[in-house]
Structure formats: structure tokens, C-alpha cells
């Protein structure tokens, strides 16, 4: 956590950076979006991979919950695709 004074200084620095070098700020923003997209994709793969093991270990309760997990994975995959296009 930044102190109020440090936060004020940081905000001023970022404001000046946006004014003086908007191309640099845009490149940083694109990198952050790409990183979020990769993390969402990784989470989607983990969810899809975990479902069979959860069903085997958890039995019928897990089998009933699996569609919810798969739906969440599908939504995440859709968000990743939307972020990159």
C-alpha cells in the first residue's frame, strides 16, 4: 500500500507519462492485456483438466458439479478469445 503522498506522486508521474509518451503507455497496456489473456487461458485449461479427476474422486456429487465447472471454463475461454480479437 502506498501512502497518500506516494500515491499522489505516482499519479502525477503516470499522468505526465501519458502526456509525454502515449505510445509507451499504449504498449504497456497491450502487454498487460496479453498477460491477463494468458492467465485466463491457463485457468481454463486447468479447469478442463481437473474435471475428470474431480469426477473420479468425488463420485456423483462431483459429476453433478462438473457441468458448472465446464461452463465456467467455457466462459473463460470465450473471454480470452474476445480479449485477443
NORLINCOR-V749188 format. One record per run of one state. SS is the DSSP state (2 for helix, 1 for strand, 0 for the rest). FROM is the first residue (numbers start at 1). LEN is the number of residues. Records with the same first field share a line. If there is no record, write none. Layout:
BEGIN
SS->FROM-LEN + FROM-LEN
END
This chain:
BEGIN
0->1-3 + 21-1 + 59-1 + 85-1
2->4-17 + 22-37 + 60-25
END
